[in-house]
Amino acid sequence: MLNRYPAWKNITVILVTVLGILLALPNLYGDDPAVQISENNATLTDTTTTQVEQALNTAKLPYKSAVLNDNRILVRFNDTDTQLRALDAVKKTLGNNYSVALNLAPRTPKWMRAIGLKPMSKGLDLQGGVHFQLLVDLNAAVQTKLQRDATDIRGSLRERLIRYEDVSLSGDAINVTLRTPEDVAKAKTFISTEYPELTVTPGSQPNTLTARMSPQNIQQLRQLAVEQNITTLRNRVNELGVAEPVVQQQGGNSIVVELPGVQDTARAREILGATATLEFRLVDYTGNAVLAKQTGHIPLDDQLFPDKAGNPVLLKRDVIVSGDQLVDAVSGYDQESGTPDVSVTLNSAGAAKMGEVTRENLDKPMAVLYIETKTEHTTVNGQPVLVHKKVYTVINVATIRGIFSNRFQITGLAQDEAQNLALLLRAGSLAAPMDIVEERTVGPSLGQENIKQGFYAALLGFVLVVVFIALYYKIFGVIADLAVFMNLVLTVALLSLIQATLTLPGIAGIVLTLGMGVDANVLINEHIREEVRSGNSPQASIHAGYRRAFATIVDAHVTTLTAAVMLFLFGAGPVKGFAVTLSLGILTSLFTAIMGTRSLVNWFYGGRNLKKLPV
C-alpha cells in the first residue's frame, strides 16, 4: 500500500524524537553565576563548606546554595555582581589553600543530572573569559635536549673511564674532544649505542667527534614538545580550577587556551606562561665562588650560579635529580620552624639516585637550582625578535643530614614563592618556552548580550520561515514547520550529547541548517504539486514527490556536509565551531526532511481515499 511506513520505521522516528527532546531539555534551564572552590594544598570537607557559607553571610552576600560534590564546592548566586563580590570574600577566607574561580553552573534539575543529562557547553564568546594564543619556541626544545644529552655524555664518559678534554654544544651539534684515538673509538661506540637518535661522525680536528640529531628526529622532538606543552598547560589550567577549559594545538607551533569565566587574567597569564623547573646539585664547598666570579676561572666540573641575594655559588655540573622526575609537589609549612616549604615526591629513578647521592655525601651541602625561561623583546637588524633567556637562581642550599630518597622538603622560600613553585612543579615543566602572542578578554555581560542577539536572530528567522511555509503549503507547510522545529531540537540534543562547544559562529551554522531543512521540504512539496498538476492521484503524487526529491536532497546535503568536514579538518577556532553545528544540522535535516515528514504525511494521509491534497 502506498504511503504507509512499516512499524519499525515509525518506532524509530518516535524514539529519535523522544530521545532528542529529552537530551535537549537541559538547555531550557539556563545557568547560575557561581563560584567554584577546588582542592589545591588542602582537602575539601564539610567544614570548608561551612567556612564558605559563614564568609558569605558575614559579607551579607545572598547565595542560592553551596554544595560539596566531586571534590569541589559550587556556590550559586542570583546575579554576576554578587558572584564577583563573593569571589573576593571566599578568597580572603580560604587563603591560598584552595583554587577559587568564577563559573557558570547549569540549573539542570537533579533527576536530569542523575541520568547524565547536561546542557551543551558555551564558548568563550558566549560565556565570557580569557583567550590566549601561545607560540612555542621549537628551536629551544631542540637546544634543551642537546644540552641535556651533552651533560649526560660528559658524566657517562667519566663513569666509563673514557678520557676526554671537553664536551660542548655548538649550534645543533655536540662536539666531543678525546685524549687518544683509542678513546675516540670507545666514545663513538658508546654514544652511537646509548644515543641512537644522534648521528656520530669524526670532527674537523684530530681526536674529536661530532654528534647531531637527524632531521626526522628533530621534527619528532618538536612535535613531542608541543604535545608535552599542551599536557602541561591542561594540568596548570586544572590547578587554576577552571571549568570546561579549551587547550588545543593550532598550526605547527601555536597553542590556543580558552578559560571560560576567568576574570583574574594576570594570575592566568603568570601561570600559563611560566617555564620553570628544578635541578638538585651538590655544592663545591672546596672552591671559592667569589674568586671564581672575579677571575672567571671556574673548575672544569663546576658551574657558577647566583643565589636569591645575587651571591655566587659553585655547583657541580652533574645533576642529581631534575624537575621531570618529580611526581608531586605540595606547598605547606615546616613543622619545626613554621616557615613555608615545598614537599617534593620523586619517581623511582629519581628516588634511587637521590638515595645514592645522599648516602655518599652526608654532611655535605646540596643546592636547589631554579631555572626559569623568560621572554625578552629585542631588535636585530631593525626587526623585532623574541629572545628566550634562561635565568638560573640557587633558591636553597642545605647540608645533607640524613639519607633520603623519594620524599623531602625545600625550605627558604616566601609563601607566594612556595605556592607558585609547587603549582608549576605539580603541573609539570614545559618542554619548550612559550610566548603569549595574543590575549583577549570577553566580559560575561558581553557574552550574555551575544547570546540574546544570536537567540533573537535565530528565533526571528525561524518564525518568519514557519509562518510563510504554513501559509504557502497549508497542511503540508505545517508538517514542514514541525520538521524544521525537530531539526533544531535534534541539533541541540546532539550538541548536548557530545558536549560540543556552542559559539556565535555555531549559532550561524544552526540558522543555516534550518534554512536547508526548509529548502528540502520545499523541494518535496513542489514535486508533489507538480505530480498533482500532471493528473496523478493524491497518493501517487505523495509517493512520487518524495521519490523524485530524495536524490536532490541527499546530493545537496552530502556536498554541504563534505564542505563542513573540510572546514572542521583544516579550520581553527570559530571555523571549527561553525563546521560542527553545520555538520550535525545537516544530519538531522536529512532525517527530519525525509523520514520525519514522511512519517507524519503517512500518518495523516496514508491509505486514505483522497480526492485532493492541501498542498
For each residue, the residues with C-beta under 8 A, 3 or more apart:
1: 4 606 607
2: 539 540 542 543 606 607
3: 539 542 543 601 602 605 606 607
4: 1 602 606 607
5: 9 10 598 599 602 606
6: 9 10
7: 10 11
8: 11 12
9: 5 6 12 13 595 599
10: 5 6 7 13 14 599 603
11: 7 8 14 15
12: 8 9 15 16 595
13: 9 10 16 17 595 596 599
14: 10 11 17 18
15: 11 12 18 19
16: 12 13 19 20 490 591
17: 13 14 20 21 486 596
18: 14 15 21 22
19: 15 16 22 23 493
20: 16 17 23 24 486 489 490 493
21: 17 18 24 25 489 493
22: 18 19 25 117 493
23: 19 20 26 117 492 493 494 496 497
24: 20 21 27 28 489 490 492 493 496
25: 21 22 28 112 117
26: 23 29 106 108 112 117 118 119 496
27: 24 119 120 492 496
28: 24 25
29: 26 106 107 108 109 119
30: 106 107
31: 104 105 106 107 119
32: 64 76 77 78 104 105 106 107
33: 76 77 78 79 80 82 83 102 104 105 444
34: 74 75 76 77 83 102 103 104 105
35: 74 75 77 83 86 87 90 100 101 102 103
36: 72 73 74 75 100 101 102 103 105 241 243
37: 44 48 52 72 73 74 75 90 94 98 99 100 241
38: 44 71 72 98 99 100 101 241
39: 42 43 44 71 72 98 99
40: 96 97 98 99 239 241 423
41: 96 97 98 330 331 332 419 422
42: 39 48 97 98
43: 39
44: 37 38 39 48 49 68 71 72 73 98
45: 48 49 68
46: 49 50 68
47: 50 51
48: 37 42 44 45 51 52 68 73 94 98
49: 44 45 46 52 53 66 67 68 73
50: 46 47 53 54
51: 47 48 54 55 93 94
52: 37 48 49 55 56 66 73 75 90 93 94
53: 49 50 56 57 63 66
54: 50 51 57 58 93
55: 51 52 58 59 89 90 92 93
56: 52 53 59 61 63 66 75 86 89 90
57: 53 54 60 61
58: 54 55 89
59: 55 56 85 86 89
60: 57
61: 56 57 77 82 85 86 89
62: 77 78 82
63: 53 56 66 75 76 77 82 86
64: 32 76 77 78
65: 74 75 76
66: 49 52 53 56 63 73 74 75 76
67: 49 73 74
68: 44 45 46 48 49 72 73
69: 72 74
70:
71: 38 39 44
72: 36 37 38 39 44 68 69 241
73: 36 37 44 48 49 52 66 67 68
74: 34 35 36 37 65 66 67 69 103 105
75: 34 35 36 37 52 56 63 65 66 86 90
76: 32 33 34 63 64 65 66 105
77: 32 33 34 35 61 62 63 64 80 82 83 86
78: 32 33 62 64 82
79: 33 82 83
80: 33 77 83 84 444 445
81: 84 85
82: 33 61 62 63 77 78 79 85 86
83: 33 34 35 77 79 80 86 87 102
84: 80 81 87 88 102 263
85: 59 61 81 82 88 89
86: 35 56 59 61 63 75 77 82 83 89 90
87: 35 83 84 90 91 100 102 263
88: 84 85 91 92
89: 55 56 58 59 61 85 86 92 93
90: 35 37 52 55 56 75 86 87 93 94 100
91: 87 88 94 95 100
92: 55 88 89 95
93: 51 52 54 55 89 90
94: 37 48 51 52 90 91 97 98 100
95: 91 92 98
96: 40 41 415 416 419
97: 40 41 42 94
98: 37 38 39 40 41 42 44 48 94 95 241
99: 37 38 39 40 239 240 241
100: 35 36 37 38 87 90 91 94 241
101: 35 36 38 240 241 242 243 261 262
102: 33 34 35 36 83 84 87 261 262 263
103: 34 35 36 74 243 261
104: 31 32 33 34 122 127 243 260 261 444
105: 31 32 33 34 36 74 76
106: 26 29 30 31 32 118 119
107: 29 30 31 32
108: 26 29 112 113 117 118 119
109: 29 112 113
110: 113 114
111: 114 115
112: 25 26 108 109 115 117
113: 108 109 110 116 117 118
114: 110 111
115: 111 112
116: 113
117: 22 23 25 26 108 112 113 496
118: 26 106 108 113 496 499
119: 26 27 29 31 106 108 496
120: 27 492 495 496 499 500 501 502
121: 244 499 500 501 502
122: 104 126 127 260 447 451 501 502 503
123: 126 127 258 260 501 502 503 504 506 577
124: 127 128 129 130 131 246 258 259 260 442 447 503
125: 442 447 450 503 504 574
126: 122 123 447 450 451 454 502 503 504
127: 104 122 123 124 260 261 444 447
128: 124 260 261 442 443 444 445 446 447 448
129: 124 258 259 260 261 262 441 442
130: 124 258 259 262 265 268 439 440 441 442
131: 124 256 257 258 259 438 439 440 441 442
132: 256 257 258 259 268 269 272 436 438 439
133: 250 254 255 256 257 436 437 438 439
134: 233 254 255 256 257 272 273 434 435 436 437
135: 253 254 386 434 435 437
136: 141 225 226 229 253 254 255 432 433 434
137: 140 141 386 388 432 433 434 435
138: 141 142 222 225 226 253 432
139: 142 143
140: 137 143 144 373 388 432 433
141: 136 137 138 144 145 221 222 225 431 432
142: 138 139 145 146 172 213 218 221 222
143: 139 140 146 147 169 172
144: 140 141 147 148 431 432
145: 141 142 148 149 213 221
146: 142 143 149 150 169 172 173 174 213
147: 143 144 150 151 169
148: 144 145 151 152
149: 145 146 152 153 174 195 198 211
150: 146 147 153 154 167 168 169 174
151: 147 148 154 155 317 318 319
152: 148 149 155 156
153: 149 150 156 157 167 174 176 191 195 211
154: 150 151 157 158 164 167 317
155: 151 152 158 159 317 318
156: 152 153 159 160 190 194
157: 153 154 160 162 164 167 176 187 190
158: 154 155 161 162 164
159: 155 156
160: 156 157 186 190
161: 158
162: 157 158 178 183 186 187 190
163: 178 179 180 183
164: 154 157 158 167 176 177 178 179 183 187
165: 177 178 179
166: 175 176 177
167: 150 153 154 157 164 174 175 176 177
168: 150 174 175
169: 143 146 147 150 173 174 175
170: 173 174 175
171:
172: 142 143 146 212 213 218
173: 146 169 170 210 211 212
174: 146 149 150 153 167 168 169 170 198 210 211 212
175: 166 167 168 169 170 203 208 209 210
176: 153 157 164 166 167 187 191 203 208 209 210 211
177: 164 165 166 167 203 205 207 208
178: 162 163 164 165 181 183 184 187 207 208 209
179: 163 164 165 183 207
180: 163 183 184 207
181: 178 184 185 207
182: 185 186
183: 162 163 164 178 179 180 186 187 207
184: 178 180 181 187 188 202 207 208 209
185: 181 182 188 189
186: 160 162 182 183 189 190
187: 157 162 164 176 178 183 184 190 191 209
188: 184 185 191 192 200 209
189: 185 186 192 193
190: 156 157 160 162 186 187 193 194
191: 153 176 187 188 194 195 198 200 209 211
192: 188 189 195 196 198 200
193: 189 190 196
194: 156 190 191
195: 149 153 191 192 198 211
196: 192 193
197: 213 214 217
198: 149 174 191 192 195 211 212 213
199: 211 212 213 214
200: 188 191 192 209 210 211
201: 209 210 211 212
202: 184 208 209 210
203: 175 176 177 208 209 210
204: 208 210
205: 177 208
206:
207: 177 178 179 180 181 183 184
208: 175 176 177 178 184 202 203 204 205
209: 175 176 178 184 187 188 191 200 201 202 203
210: 173 174 175 176 200 201 202 203 204
211: 149 153 173 174 176 191 195 198 199 200 201
212: 172 173 174 198 199 201
213: 142 145 146 172 197 198 199 217 218 221
214: 197 199 217 218
215: 218 219
216: 219 220
217: 197 213 214 220 221
218: 142 172 213 214 215 221 222
219: 215 216 222 223
220: 216 217 223 224
221: 141 142 145 213 217 218 224 225
222: 138 141 142 218 219 225 226 253
223: 219 220 226 227
224: 220 221 227 228 431
225: 136 138 141 221 222 228 229 431 432
226: 136 138 222 223 229 230 249 252 253 255 432
227: 223 224 230 231 249
228: 224 225 231 232 428 430 431
229: 136 225 226 232 233 255 430 431 432 434
230: 226 227 233 234 247 248 249 255
231: 227 228 234 235 428
232: 228 229 235 236 427 428 429 430 431
233: 134 229 230 236 237 247 255 257 272
234: 230 231 237 238 245 247
235: 231 232 238 239 426 427 428
236: 232 233 239 240 271 272 423 424 427
237: 233 234 240 242 245 247 257 259 272
238: 234 235 241 242 245 427
239: 40 99 235 236 271 423 426 427
240: 99 101 236 237 259 262 267 268 271
241: 36 37 38 40 72 98 99 100 101 238
242: 101 237 238 245 259 260 261 262
243: 36 101 103 104 260 261
244: 121 260 501
245: 234 237 238 242 257 258 259 260
246: 124 256 257 258 501
247: 230 233 234 237 255 256 257 258
248: 230 255 256
249: 226 227 230 254 255 256
250: 133 254 255 256 572 573
251: 254 572
252: 226
253: 135 136 138 222 226
254: 133 134 135 136 249 250 251 437
255: 133 134 136 226 229 230 233 247 248 249 250 434
256: 131 132 133 134 246 247 248 249 250 572 573
257: 131 132 133 134 233 237 245 246 247 272
258: 123 124 129 130 131 132 245 246 247
259: 124 129 130 131 132 237 240 242 245 262 268
260: 104 122 123 124 127 128 129 242 243 244 245
261: 101 102 103 104 127 128 129 242 243 444
262: 101 102 129 130 240 242 259 265 268
263: 84 87 102
264: 267 268
265: 130 262 268 269 439 441
266: 269 270
267: 240 264 270 271
268: 130 132 240 259 262 264 265 271 272
269: 132 265 266 272 273 436 439
270: 266 267 273 274 420
271: 236 239 240 267 268 274 420 423 424
272: 132 134 233 236 237 257 268 269 436
273: 134 269 270 375 434 435 436
274: 270 271 372 420 424
275: 372 373 429 430 432 433 434
276: 323 370 371 372 373 421 424 425 429
277: 322 323 324 371 425 429
278: 322 323 326 368 369 370 371 421 425
279: 319 320 321 322 323 368 369 371
280: 319 320 321 322 354 366 367 368 369
281: 315 316 317 318 319 320 366 367 369
282: 315 316 318 320 357 361 364 365 366 367
283: 313 314 315 316 364 365 366 367 397
284: 287 299 301 302 314 315 316
285: 364 365
286:
287: 284 292 299 302 314
288: 291 292 314
289: 292 293 304 311 312 313 314
290: 293 294 311 312
291: 288 294 295 297
292: 287 288 289 295 296 297 298 299 302 304 312 314
293: 289 290 296 304 312
294: 290 291
295: 291 292
296: 292 293
297: 291 292
298: 292 302 303 304 314
299: 284 287 292 302 314
300:
301: 284 316 317 318
302: 284 287 292 298 299 314 315 316 317
303: 298 314 315 316 317
304: 289 292 293 298 312 313 314 315
305: 312 313 315 369 392 393 394
306: 310 311 312 313 392 393 394
307: 310 311 312 313 393 394 395 397
308: 393 394 395
309:
310: 306 307
311: 289 290 306 307
312: 289 290 292 293 304 305 306 307
313: 283 289 304 305 306 307 367 394 397
314: 283 284 287 288 289 292 298 299 302 303 304
315: 281 282 283 284 302 303 304 305 367 369 394
316: 281 282 283 284 301 302 303
317: 151 154 155 281 301 302 303
318: 151 155 281 282 301
319: 151 279 280 281 322
320: 279 280 281 282 353 354 357 366
321: 279 280 325 326 346 350 353 354
322: 277 278 279 280 319 325
323: 276 277 278 279 326 371 425 429
324: 277 428 429
325: 321 322 346 347 349 350
326: 278 321 323 329 344 345 346 347 350 425
327: 345 346 347
328: 343 344 345 426
329: 326 342 343 344 345 421 422 425 426
330: 41 342 343 422 426
331: 41 340 341 342 343 415 418 419 421 422 423
332: 41 340 341 342 343 418
333: 338 339 340 341
334: 337 338 339 340 341 409 411
335: 338
336:
337: 334 411
338: 333 334 335
339: 333 334 411 412
340: 331 332 333 334 411 413 414 415 417 418 419
341: 331 332 333 334 409 410 411 413 418
342: 329 330 331 332 409 410 413 418 421 422 425
343: 328 329 330 331 332 407 408 409
344: 326 328 329 407 408 409 410 425
345: 326 327 328 329 406 407
346: 321 325 326 327 350 351 354 405 406 407
347: 325 326 327 350 351 406
348: 351 352 406
349: 325 352 353
350: 321 325 326 346 347 353 354 406
351: 346 347 348 354 355 405 406
352: 348 349 355 356 405
353: 320 321 349 350 356 357
354: 280 320 321 346 350 351 357 358 404 405 406 408
355: 351 352 358 359 403 404 405
356: 352 353 359 360
357: 282 320 353 354 360 361 366
358: 354 355 361 362 366 400 402 403 404 405
359: 355 356 362 403
360: 356 357
361: 282 357 358 364 366 400
362: 358 359 400 401 402 403
363: 399 400 401
364: 282 283 285 361 399 400
365: 282 283 285 397 398 399 400
366: 280 281 282 283 320 357 358 361 397 398 399 400
367: 280 281 282 283 313 315 394 396 397
368: 278 279 280 394 395 396 397 410
369: 278 279 280 281 305 315 392 393 394 395
370: 276 278 392 393 394 395 421
371: 276 277 278 279 323 390 391 392
372: 274 275 276 390 391 393
373: 140 275 276 388 389 390 391 430 433
374: 388 389 390 391
375: 273 386 387 388 389 433 435
376: 386 387 388 389
377: 384 385 386 387
378: 384 385 386 387
379: 382 383 384 385
380: 383 385
381:
382: 379
383: 379 380
384: 377 378 379
385: 377 378 379 380
386: 135 137 375 376 377 378 435
387: 375 376 377 378
388: 137 140 373 374 375 376 433 435
389: 373 374 375 376
390: 371 372 373 374
391: 371 372 373 374
392: 305 306 369 370 371
393: 305 306 307 308 369 370 372
394: 305 306 307 308 313 315 367 368 369 370 397
395: 307 308 368 369 370 410 412 413 417
396: 367 368 410 411 412 413
397: 283 307 313 365 366 367 368 394
398: 365 366 411 412
399: 363 364 365 366
400: 358 361 362 363 364 365 366
401: 362 363
402: 358 362
403: 355 358 359 362
404: 354 355 358 407 408
405: 346 351 352 354 355 358
406: 345 346 347 348 350 351 354
407: 343 344 345 346 404
408: 343 344 354 404
409: 334 341 342 343 344
410: 341 342 344 368 395 396 413 418 421
411: 334 337 339 340 341 396 398
412: 339 395 396 398
413: 340 341 342 395 396 410 417 418 421
414: 340 417 418
415: 96 331 340 418 419
416: 96 419 420
417: 340 395 413 414 420 421
418: 331 332 340 341 342 410 413 414 415 421 422
419: 41 96 331 340 415 416 422 423
420: 270 271 274 416 417 423 424
421: 276 278 329 331 342 370 410 413 417 418 424 425
422: 41 329 330 331 342 418 419 425 426
423: 40 236 239 271 331 419 420 426 427
424: 236 271 274 276 420 421 427 429
425: 276 277 278 323 326 329 342 344 421 422 428 429
426: 235 239 328 329 330 422 423
427: 232 235 236 238 239 423 424
428: 228 231 232 235 324 425
429: 232 275 276 277 323 324 424 425
430: 228 229 232 275 373 433 434
431: 141 144 224 225 228 229 232
432: 136 137 138 140 141 144 225 226 229 275
433: 136 137 140 275 373 375 388 430
434: 134 135 136 137 229 255 273 275 430
435: 134 135 137 273 375 386 388
436: 132 133 134 269 272 273 439
437: 133 134 135 254
438: 131 132 133
439: 130 131 132 133 265 269 436
440: 130 131
441: 129 130 131 265
442: 124 125 128 129 130 131 446 447
443: 128 446 447
444: 33 80 104 127 128 261 447 448
445: 80 128 448 449
446: 128 442 443 449 450
447: 122 124 125 126 127 128 442 443 444 450 451
448: 128 444 445 451 452
449: 445 446 452 453
450: 125 126 446 447 453 454 504
451: 122 126 447 448 454 455
452: 448 449 455 456
453: 449 450 456 457
454: 126 450 451 457 458 504 507
455: 451 452 458 459 507
456: 452 453 459 460
457: 453 454 460 461 507 511
458: 454 455 461 462 507 510 511 514
459: 455 456 462 463
460: 456 457 463 464
461: 457 458 464 465 511 514 515
462: 458 459 465 466 484 485 488 514
463: 459 460 466 467
464: 460 461 467 468
465: 461 462 468 469 481 484 514 515 518
466: 462 463 469 470 481 484 485
467: 463 464 470 471
468: 464 465 471 472
469: 465 466 472 473 477 480 481 484 518 521 522
470: 466 467 473 474 477 478 481
471: 467 468 474 477
472: 468 469 477
473: 469 470 476 477 480 525 615
474: 470 471 477 478 614 615
475: 478 479 604 614 615
476: 473 479 480 525 528 601 613 614 615
477: 469 470 471 472 473 474 480 481 525
478: 470 474 475 481 482
479: 475 476 482 483 521 597 600 601 604
480: 469 473 476 477 483 484 518 521 522 524 525 597
481: 465 466 469 470 477 478 484 485
482: 478 479 485 486 596 597 600
483: 479 480 486 487 517 521 592 593 596 597 600
484: 462 465 466 469 480 481 487 488 514 517 518 521 592
485: 462 466 481 482 488 489
486: 17 20 482 483 489 490 588 592 596
487: 483 484 490 491 513 514 517 585 588 589 592 593
488: 462 484 485 491 492 510 514
489: 20 21 24 485 486 492 493
490: 16 20 24 486 487 493 494 588 591 592
491: 487 488 494 495 510 513 581 584 585 588
492: 23 24 27 120 488 489 495 496
493: 19 20 21 22 23 24 489 490 496 497
494: 23 490 491 497 498 500 584 587 588
495: 120 491 492 498 499 500 502 506 580 581 584
496: 23 24 26 27 117 118 119 120 492 493 499
497: 23 493 494
498: 494 495
499: 118 120 121 495 496
500: 120 121 494 495 506 580 581 584
501: 120 121 122 123 244 246 506 577
502: 120 121 122 123 126 495 506 507 577 581
503: 122 123 124 125 126 506 507 574 577 578
504: 123 125 126 450 454 507 508 574 577
505: 508 509 574 575 577 578
506: 123 495 500 501 502 503 509 510 577 578 580 581
507: 454 455 457 458 502 503 504 510 511 581
508: 504 505 511 512 578
509: 505 506 512 513 577 578 579 580 581 582 585
510: 458 488 491 506 507 513 514 581 585
511: 457 458 461 507 508 514 515
512: 508 509 515 516 582 585
513: 487 491 509 510 516 517 581 582 584 585 586 588 589
514: 458 461 462 465 484 487 488 510 511 517 518 585
515: 461 465 511 512 518 519
516: 512 513 519 520 556 557 560 585 586 589
517: 483 484 487 513 514 520 521 585 589 592 593
518: 465 469 480 484 514 515 521 522
519: 515 516 522 523 556
520: 516 517 523 524 549 553 556 557 589 590 593 594
521: 469 479 480 483 484 517 518 524 525 593 597
522: 469 480 518 519 525 526
523: 519 520 526 527 549 552 553
524: 480 520 521 527 528 545 546 549 553 593 597
525: 473 476 477 480 521 522 528 529 545 615
526: 522 523 529 530
527: 523 524 530 531 544 545 546 548 549
528: 476 524 525 531 532 541 542 544 545 546 613 615
529: 525 526 532 533 545 615
530: 526 527 533 534 545
531: 527 528 534 536 540 541 544 545
532: 528 529 536 538 541 612 613 615
533: 529 530
534: 530 531
535:
536: 531 532 540 541 544
537: 540 541 610
538: 532 541 542 605 610 611 612 613
539: 2 3 542 543 605 606 608 610
540: 2 531 536 537 543 544
541: 528 531 532 536 537 538 544 545 613
542: 2 3 528 538 539 545 546 601 605 613
543: 2 3 539 540 546 547
544: 527 528 531 536 540 541 547 548
545: 524 525 527 528 529 530 531 541 542 548 549
546: 524 527 528 542 543 549 550 594 598
547: 543 544 550
548: 527 544 545 551 552
549: 520 523 524 527 545 546 552 553
550: 546 547 553 554 594
551: 548 554 555
552: 523 548 549 555 556
553: 520 523 524 549 550 556 557 590 593 594
554: 550 551 557 558 590
555: 551 552 558 559
556: 516 519 520 552 553 559 560
557: 516 520 553 554 560 561 586 589 590
558: 554 555 561 562
559: 555 556 562 563
560: 516 556 557 563 564 582 586
561: 557 558 564 565 583 586 587
562: 558 559 565 566
563: 559 560 566 567
564: 560 561 567 568 579 582 583 586
565: 561 562 568 569 579 583
566: 562 563 569 570
567: 563 564 570 571 575 576 578 579 582
568: 564 565 571 575 576 579 580 583
569: 565 566
570: 566 567
571: 567 568 575 576 578 579
572: 250 251 256 575 576
573: 250 256 576 577
574: 125 503 504 505 577 578
575: 505 567 568 571 572 578 579
576: 567 568 571 572 573 579 580
577: 123 501 502 503 504 505 506 509 573 574 580 581
578: 503 505 506 508 509 567 571 574 575 581 582
579: 509 564 565 567 568 571 575 576 582 583
580: 495 500 506 509 568 576 577 583 584
581: 491 495 500 502 506 507 509 510 513 577 578 584 585
582: 509 512 513 560 564 567 578 579 585 586
583: 561 564 565 568 579 580 586 587
584: 491 494 495 500 513 580 581 587 588
585: 487 491 509 510 512 513 514 516 517 581 582 588 589
586: 513 516 557 560 561 564 582 583 589 590
587: 494 561 583 584 590 591
588: 486 487 490 491 494 513 584 585 591 592
589: 487 513 516 517 520 557 585 586 592 593
590: 520 553 554 557 586 587 593 594
591: 16 490 587 588 594 595 596
592: 483 484 486 487 490 517 588 589 595 596 597
593: 483 487 517 520 521 524 553 589 590 596 597
594: 520 546 550 553 590 591 597 598
595: 9 12 13 591 592 598 599
596: 13 17 482 483 486 591 592 593 599 600
597: 479 480 482 483 521 524 592 593 594 600 601
598: 5 546 594 595 601 602
599: 5 9 10 13 595 596 602 603
600: 479 482 483 596 597 603 604
601: 3 476 479 542 597 598 604 605 606
602: 3 4 5 598 599 605 606
603: 10 599 600 606
604: 475 479 600 601
605: 3 538 539 542 601 602 608 610 613
606: 1 2 3 4 5 539 601 602 603
607: 1 2 3 4
608: 539 605
609:
610: 537 538 539 605 613
611: 538
612: 532 538
613: 476 528 532 538 541 542 605 610
614: 474 475 476
615: 473 474 475 476 525 528 529 532
